[in-house]
């Protein structure tokens, strides 16, 4: 089971064998959308096709058709004032 804590870290191993720590995003707050690839000839660029309702549905459809699926995290840019200086930060967008 995945730990969804914003402060959780996950060990990763680099090419030279060293272990580093990577901060994990709090996916519970991020609006995720799931897409199958666009059908037809591919130009090498990612082209989103049909959107599916959930990760489970994306897994099933991708497996049935022997293809990949894409997960898109949806963010919005908002201003935030830190010590009198405005900074643009990202916040999870709410799904409509």
C-alpha positions in Angstrom: 0.0 0.0 0.0 1.3 3.4 -0.9 2.0 6.0 1.8 0.4 9.3 0.7 2.0 11.5 3.3 3.3 14.8 1.8 6.5 14.5 3.8 7.2 10.8 2.9 10.3 10.0 1.1 11.2 7.0 -1.1 14.7 5.6 -1.5 16.0 5.5 -5.0 19.3 4.1 -6.4 21.3 6.1 -8.8 23.4 4.7 -11.7 26.5 4.7 -9.6 24.9 2.7 -6.9 24.4 5.5 -4.4 21.1 5.8 -2.6 19.3 9.1 -2.7 16.0 10.3 -1.2 13.1 11.6 -3.3 10.2 13.5 -1.9 6.9 12.0 -2.9 4.0 14.3 -4.1 0.8 14.1 -2.0 -1.3 12.6 -4.7 -4.4 12.8 -2.6 -4.6 16.5 -3.2 -3.7 16.5 -7.0 -6.5 16.1 -9.5 -5.4 13.2 -11.7 -6.9 12.4 -15.1 -6.4 9.2 -17.1 -6.1 9.0 -20.9 -5.6 6.3 -23.5 -3.4 7.3 -26.4 -4.9 8.7 -29.6 -5.5 5.9 -32.2 -3.9 6.1 -35.6 -0.4 6.8 -36.9 1.9 8.3 -34.3 4.3 11.1 -34.9 6.3 10.3 -31.8 4.6 13.1 -29.8 2.3 12.2 -27.0 -1.3 12.6 -28.2 -4.1 12.1 -25.7 -7.1 10.2 -26.8 -10.1 8.9 -24.9 -10.3 10.0 -21.2 -11.3 7.3 -18.8 -12.9 7.8 -15.3 -10.4 6.0 -13.1 -6.9 4.5 -12.9 -8.5 1.0 -12.7 -10.5 1.6 -15.9 -7.3 2.9 -17.6 -5.4 -0.2 -16.6 -8.1 -2.5 -17.9 -8.5 -0.7 -21.2 -4.7 -0.4 -21.7 -4.3 -4.1 -21.0 -7.2 -5.1 -23.4 -5.7 -3.1 -26.3 -2.0 -3.8 -25.5 -1.2 -0.1 -25.2 0.0 2.5 -22.7 -2.1 5.0 -20.8 -1.2 8.4 -19.5 -1.8 10.1 -16.2 -2.0 13.9 -16.1 -1.7 15.8 -12.9 -3.7 19.0 -13.0 -2.2 22.2 -11.4 -3.0 25.9 -11.4 -0.6 28.8 -11.0 -1.5 31.2 -8.2 0.3 34.2 -6.7 1.6 34.0 -3.1 3.3 36.8 -1.2 6.4 35.7 0.8 7.9 38.6 2.8 6.6 41.3 0.5 7.8 39.6 -2.7 5.1 38.0 -4.9 5.9 34.4 -6.0 4.0 32.2 -8.4 3.4 28.8 -7.0 1.5 25.7 -8.1 -1.6 24.4 -6.3 -3.6 21.3 -7.1 -6.6 22.2 -9.4 -10.0 21.0 -8.3 -11.6 18.6 -10.8 -14.9 19.8 -12.2 
